[in-house]
């Protein structure tokens, strides 16, 4: 049984590792933290109590991020789990194997939970960075931020993995009906939580699978009015702020025990899913094409190769051709379209550092690291060493191509800056492109993988997103 669990877990986790959507999911909560957490000077908040904005401290930073994940972002995570690379399973082999369905279910559940907990880890790191941006250094406590976030959101995301597994166990809920049922469960859990607002203790906390009511309600008592998702404020100025004792709410009687109980329930669900699992029925899961006539739009058979064609002549400017090739390989058609859209939006953007720059760097880092990981494989390097240009020349062209792409993406903002007599957008775009390209190809060559440069550049991008507006002025 242990071997089956380990095999199911490792197989699912490896498939997750090859999923591009995983990187998008890892970015959802950190980006949400940037725009949904109200700073000390904010005039609106996604979370309000008694029509006022909670005072921001380390405890509320962690609790606020946990609340956002446990309420607003859970549907996004559910969609990802249902639509990612693991949505298709080799059931033709598994369902005739002697392995226990419970063991297979536990392996998949552990992989889903590991991916969602990785999202919490990314959100924790983002919350700590954001806290240092919004609060004085002396008031930031990373341990408190992590504790409050994980206590609230940890059981909620693990329970989400369990619900997804349970819906995959039955034939009818493997399709759209499963999404509908989860949507009503999500709304119902929030409604039940609101109904137990005036109660405290273990029983009341067990009615709150999302875990956010007690930390918010503890210091205000029954009858308090909370809004999650945005609402009108009833006060302004100094009266627009309200202090919430989040930490004592989390440490109150019964709350931590209830979170442990919800973790136990989530860990029990895979047993139920394995027991109620129904095999697939061959031939009944096929769906008609979404666009039946799409086959008429497919390209025809390519023309046959001409063996008598004349050999290509050597290029007059080989390095320029190499630069053009690297640019095409990094961006591709979709990437070029994204850079052009950013360039058009940059004409109307208020500041390069807070809009165009982060957008261009985000697109570039995914495109550049993917190409760097491909081009730095040992077998391909042995082949490219036989070309006219050396691998080091290709790496130089890679960095120059990344720089040209960020200059293209910043075209609108750069033009606006030059008209106003400012060189900052031009210099910043060139620095972002060159730095991103250098890190991508450097770490790609060192690790023969796109993962390490992507992680490093994502951290750098998030810091740039938060501190971009605070960069020193340029001439």
C-alpha positions in Angstrom: 0.0 0.0 0.0 2.8 2.4 0.9 4.5 1.8 -2.5 1.2 2.5 -4.3 0.8 5.8 -2.4 4.4 6.8 -3.1 4.1 6.0 -6.8 0.8 7.8 -7.2 2.2 10.8 -5.4 5.4 11.0 -7.3 3.8 10.5 -10.7 1.2 13.3 -10.0 3.8 15.6 -8.6 6.1 15.2 -11.6 3.2 16.0 -13.9 2.5 19.1 -11.9 6.1 20.1 -12.3 5.8 20.1 -16.1 2.7 22.2 -15.9 3.0 25.9 -17.0 -0.3 26.6 -15.2 1.4 25.9 -11.9 3.6 29.0 -12.3 0.4 31.0 -13.0 -1.2 29.6 -9.9 1.8 30.5 -7.8 1.5 34.1 -8.9 -2.2 34.5 -8.3 -2.0 35.0 -4.5 1.2 37.2 -4.4 -0.3 39.5 -7.1 -3.6 39.5 -5.1 -1.7 40.4 -2.0 -0.1 43.4 -3.8 -3.5 44.8 -4.8 -5.9 43.5 -2.1 -4.1 44.3 1.1 -4.8 47.8 2.3 -1.8 49.8 3.4 -1.7 52.5 6.0 -2.6 55.2 3.5 -5.3 53.3 1.7 -8.8 54.7 1.4 -10.5 51.4 0.5 -10.1 47.7 1.5 -11.2 44.3 0.3 -11.7 43.4 4.0 -13.6 45.8 6.2 -15.1 45.6 9.7 -17.9 47.9 10.9 -17.5 49.8 7.7 -13.8 50.6 8.5 -10.4 49.5 7.3 -8.6 47.2 9.8 -5.3 48.6 11.1 -2.4 46.8 9.3 0.1 45.0 11.4 2.0 41.7 11.0 -0.9 39.6 12.5 -3.5 41.2 10.2 -1.2 40.9 7.2 -1.0 37.2 7.7 -4.7 36.9 8.5 -5.7 39.1 5.6 -3.7 37.0 3.1 -5.2 33.8 4.6 -8.7 35.2 4.4 -8.2 36.2 0.7 -7.0 32.7 -0.1 -9.6 30.9 1.9 -12.5 32.8 0.4 -11.8 34.6 -2.9 -9.0 32.5 -4.4 -10.3 29.0 -3.6 -12.5 28.8 -6.8 -9.4 29.7 -8.9 -7.4 26.9 -7.3 -10.3 24.5 -7.8 -10.4 25.4 -11.5 -6.7 24.8 -11.7 -6.9 21.3 -10.1 -9.7 20.3 -12.5 -8.1 21.7 -15.6 -4.3 21.1 -15.2 -2.1 18.4 -16.6 -3.4 15.8 -14.2 -7.0 16.0 -15.4 -6.4 13.0 -17.7 -5.4 9.8 -15.9 -4.5 6.4 -17.3 -7.7 4.9 -15.9 -7.7 2.1 -18.5 -4.6 0.7 -16.8 -5.3 1.7 -13.2 -8.8 0.4 -13.0 -7.8 -3.1 -14.0 -4.7 -3.1 -11.7 -4.5 -4.8 -8.3 -3.6 -1.6 -6.5 -6.0 -0.2 -3.9 -8.2 2.7 -5.0 -7.7 4.2 -1.6 -3.9 4.1 -2.0 -4.1 5.8 -5.4 -6.5 8.4 -4.0 -4.1 9.2 -1.1 -1.2 9.6 -3.5 -3.1 12.1 -5.7 -4.5 13.9 -2.7 -1.0 14.4 -1.3 0.2 15.7 -4.6 -2.7 18.2 -4.9 -2.2 19.3 -1.3 1.5 19.8 -1.9 0.9 22.0 -4.9 -1.7 24.1 -2.9 0.7 24.4 0.1 3.4 25.6 -2.3 1.0 28.4 -3.2 0.7 29.2 0.5 4.5 29.2 0.7 4.8 31.7 -2.2 2.1 33.8 -0.6 3.9 33.8 2.7 7.1 35.1 1.0 5.1 37.7 -0.9 3.4 38.8 2.3 6.7 39.3 4.1 8.1 41.3 1.2 4.8 43.4 1.1 4.9 43.9 4.9 8.4 45.5 4.6 7.0 47.8 1.9 3.9 48.9 3.8 5.1 48.9 7.4 8.2 50.1 9.3 10.9 47.5 9.6 10.6 47.3 13.3 6.9 46.4 13.1 7.3 43.4 10.7 7.3 39.9 12.3 7.7 37.3 9.5 6.9 34.4 12.0 3.6 36.0 13.0 2.7 36.6 9.3 3.4 33.0 8.4 1.6 31.6 11.5 -1.6 33.5 10.9 -1.7 32.8 7.2 -1.1 29.1 7.5 -3.5 28.5 10.4 -6.3 30.1 8.5 -5.6 29.0 4.9 -3.8 25.7 5.4 -6.8 23.5 6.3 -8.9 25.3 3.7 -6.7 24.5 0.8 -6.1 20.9 2.0 -9.9 20.5 2.2 -10.1 21.8 -1.3 -7.8 19.0 -2.5 -10.1 16.5 -0.7 -13.3 17.9 -2.3 -11.7 17.7 -5.8 -10.8 14.1 -5.2 -14.3 13.2 -4.0 -15.9 14.8 -7.1 -13.5 12.9 -9.3 -14.7 9.6 -7.8 -18.1 9.5 -9.3 -19.0 9.5 -13.0 -21.6 12.3 -13.0 -19.4 14.7 -11.0 -16.3 14.3 -13.2 -17.9 16.7 -15.7 -19.5 20.1 -15.4 -21.8 19.0 -12.6 -18.8 18.8 -10.3 -18.0 22.4 -10.9 -21.6 23.4 -10.2 -21.6 21.4 -6.9 -18.3 22.9 -5.7 -19.6 26.4 -6.5 -22.6 25.9 -4.3 -20.4 24.3 -1.6 -18.2 27.4 -1.7 -21.1 29.8 -1.3 -22.7 27.6 1.3 -19.6 27.4 3.4 -19.4 31.2 3.5 -23.1 31.5 4.4 -22.8 29.0 7.2 -19.8 30.8 8.5 -21.8 34.1 8.6 -24.6 32.4 10.4 -22.3 31.4 13.3 -20.8 34.9 13.6 -22.2 35.6 17.1 -20.9 32.3 18.5 -17.4 31.3 19.9 -15.7 28.1 20.8 -14.9 24.8 19.1 -18.5 24.2 17.9 -18.8 27.6 16.2 -15.3 27.3 14.7 -16.3 23.9 13.2 -19.0 25.7 11.2 -16.3 27.8 9.6 -14.2 25.5 7.3 -12.5 28.6 5.8 -11.3 29.7 9.3 -11.6 33.5 9.0 -14.6 34.4 11.3 -13.0 33.9 14.8 -9.8 36.0 14.0 -12.0 38.9 12.7 -14.9 38.6 15.2 -13.0 37.9 18.4 -12.2 41.5 19.5 -15.5 43.0 18.3 -18.1 40.7 19.7 -21.5 39.6 18.4 -23.4 41.7 15.8 -20.2 43.0 14.1 -20.5 43.8 10.4 -17.8 42.3 8.1 -17.3 42.7 4.4 -15.0 40.5 2.3 -14.8 41.5 -1.3 -15.2 45.2 -1.0 -17.9 47.5 0.4 -18.7 51.1 1.2 -16.9 52.6 4.2 -18.9 54.6 6.7 -16.1 56.7 8.1 -13.1 58.7 6.9 -9.9 60.2 8.3 -8.8 58.7 11.6 -12.1 57.1 12.2 -11.7 55.0 9.1 -9.4 52.6 10.9 -10.3 49.8 13.3 -8.0 47.7 15.4 -8.6 43.9 15.3 -7.0 41.5 17.8 -6.3 38.8 15.3 -3.7 36.9 17.3 -5.8 36.5 20.4 -8.7 35.4 18.1 -6.5 32.6 16.6 -5.4 31.6 20.1 -8.9 31.6 21.6 -10.5 28.5 23.0 -11.4 25.9 20.4 -10.1 27.7 17.3 -6.8 25.9 16.8 -8.5 22.6 17.7 -11.1 23.2 15.0 -8.4 23.8 12.4 -6.8 20.5 13.4 -10.1 18.8 13.2 -10.7 20.2 9.6 -7.3 18.9 8.7 -8.3 15.5 10.0 -11.6 15.6 8.0 -9.6 16.5 4.9 -7.3 13.6 5.4 -10.2 11.2 5.9 -12.0 12.1 2.6 -9.5 10.1 0.4 -10.7 7.0 2.1 -14.3 7.8 1.2 -13.3 8.7 -2.3 -11.5 5.4 -2.7 -14.5 3.4 -1.4 -17.2 5.2 -3.5 -15.0 5.3 -6.7 -16.8 4.2 -9.8 -14.8 3.0 -12.9 -15.1 4.9 -16.2 -17.2 3.5 -18.9 -15.4 3.4 -22.2 -17.1 5.3 -25.0 -19.4 7.3 -22.8 -16.9 10.0 -21.8 -16.2 11.2 -25.3 -17.3 14.7 -26.2 -18.1 16.2 -29.6 -15.7 18.8 -30.8 -16.5 22.3 -29.6 -16.4 23.6 -33.2 -17.3 20.7 -35.6 -16.2 22.6 -38.7 -12.8 23.5 -37.2 -11.1 20.8 -39.3 -11.8 22.9 -42.4 -9.5 25.6 -41.0 -6.6 23.3 -40.4 -3.5 23.8 -42.6 -3.1 21.4 -45.4 -0.3 18.9 -46.0 3.1 20.8 -46.3 4.8 20.7 -49.7 7.3 17.9 -50.3 11.0 18.7 -49.9 12.9 19.3 -53.1 16.1 17.3 -53.0 17.4 19.2 -56.0 17.1 22.6 -54.3 20.2 24.7 -54.3 22.1 24.9 -51.0 21.7 28.0 -48.9 24.5 30.6 -49.2 26.4 31.7 -46.1 24.9 34.7 -44.4 26.7 38.0 -44.9 26.0 39.1 -41.3 25.9 35.9 -39.2 25.6 37.5 -35.8 22.6 39.7 -36.8 20.9 36.5 -38.1 21.7 34.8 -34.8 20.2 37.8 -33.0 17.1 37.7 -35.1 16.8 33.9 -34.5 17.2 34.3 -30.7 14.6 37.0 -30.7 12.1 34.8 -32.5 12.9 31.7 -30.3 12.4 33.7 -27.1 9.2 35.5 -27.9 7.4 33.5 -30.7 4.2 34.9 -32.2 2.3 35.0 -28.9 5.1 36.6 -27.1 5.6 39.3 -29.7 1.8 40.0 -29.6 2.0 40.4 -25.8 5.0 42.8 -26.0 3.2 44.8 -28.7 0.0 45.1 -26.5 2.2 46.2 -23.5 3.8 48.8 -25.8 0.4 50.2 -26.8 -0.8 50.3 -23.2 2.5 52.0 -22.2 1.4 55.1 -24.1 -1.4 55.6 -21.6 0.4 54.2 -18.5 1.1 56.7 -15.8 4.6 55.4 -14.9 6.9 52.8 -16.4 8.0 51.4 -13.1 4.5 50.6 -11.8 2.8 49.3 -15.0 4.7 48.6 -18.2 8.0 47.5 -16.6 6.6 44.8 -14.4 4.3 43.6 -17.2 7.2 43.4 -19.7 9.5 41.6 -17.2 6.8 39.1 -16.3 6.2 38.1 -19.9 10.0 38.1 -20.7 11.0 36.0 -17.7 8.7 33.2 -18.7 9.7 33.3 -22.3 13.4 33.7 -21.7 13.7 31.0 -19.1 11.8 28.5 -21.3 14.2 29.1 -24.2 17.2 29.1 -21.9 16.3 25.8 -20.5 15.9 24.3 -24.0 19.0 25.8 -25.5 21.4 24.8 -22.7 20.8 21.1 -22.8 24.0 19.1 -23.3 23.0 17.4 -26.5 21.9 20.7 -28.1 25.1 22.4 -27.0 27.2 19.7 -28.7 25.3 20.4 -31.9 25.5 24.2 -31.7 29.3 24.1 -31.2 29.5 22.9 -34.8 27.8 26.0 -36.1 29.3 29.2 -37.5 28.7 31.1 -34.2 30.0 29.8 -30.8 27.7 29.1 -27.8 29.1 32.2 -26.1 28.1 34.3 -29.1 24.6 32.8 -28.9 24.4 33.6 -25.2 25.4 37.2 -26.0 22.7 37.3 -28.7 20.2 35.9 -26.1 20.9 38.8 -23.7 20.7 41.4 -26.5 17.4 39.8 -27.8 15.9 40.1 -24.3 17.0 43.7 -24.1 15.4 44.4 -27.5 12.2 42.8 -26.5 11.8 44.9 -23.3 12.6 48.0 -25.4 9.8 47.0 -27.8 7.4 46.4 -24.9 8.3 49.8 -23.4 8.0 51.6 -26.7 4.9 53.6 -25.7 6.2 54.6 -22.3 9.7 55.3 -23.7 8.3 57.6 -26.4 6.2 59.5 -23.8 9.3 59.8 -21.6 11.5 61.1 -24.5 8.8 63.7 -25.4 8.8 64.9 -21.8 12.6 64.9 -21.7 13.0 61.9 -19.4 15.4 59.0 -20.1 14.3 56.8 -17.1 11.9 54.6 -19.1 14.6 53.9 -21.8 17.3 53.2 -19.2 15.1 51.1 -17.0 13.7 49.0 -19.9 17.2 48.3 -21.2 18.4 47.3 -17.6 15.4 45.0 -17.1 15.9 43.3 -20.4 19.7 42.8 -20.0 19.4 41.7 -16.4 16.6 39.3 -17.1 18.4 37.8 -20.1 21.7 37.5 -18.2 20.2 35.8 -15.2 18.0 33.5 -17.4 20.9 32.3 -19.7 23.5 32.3 -16.9 21.4 30.1 -14.5 20.1 28.1 -17.4 23.7 27.2 -18.4 24.6 26.4 -14.9 21.6 24.2 -14.1 20.6 23.0 -17.5 17.0 23.8 -16.5 14.5 26.6 -16.7 13.3 26.1 -13.1 16.1 27.8 -11.2 16.3 31.0 -13.3 12.5 31.2 -13.3 12.3 31.0 -9.5 15.1 33.6 -9.0 13.5 36.0 -11.6 10.0 35.6 -10.1 11.4 36.8 -6.7 13.2 39.7 -8.5 10.0 40.5 -10.4 7.9 40.6 -7.2 10.3 42.9 -5.5 10.4 45.1 -8.6 6.5 45.1 -8.6 6.4 46.3 -5.0 9.4 48.7 -5.0 9.2 49.9 -8.6 7.4 53.1 -7.8 10.1 53.9 -5.2 13.1 53.7 -7.4 15.3 56.8 -7.3 14.6 59.4 -9.9 16.6 59.6 -13.1 17.4 62.4 -15.4 
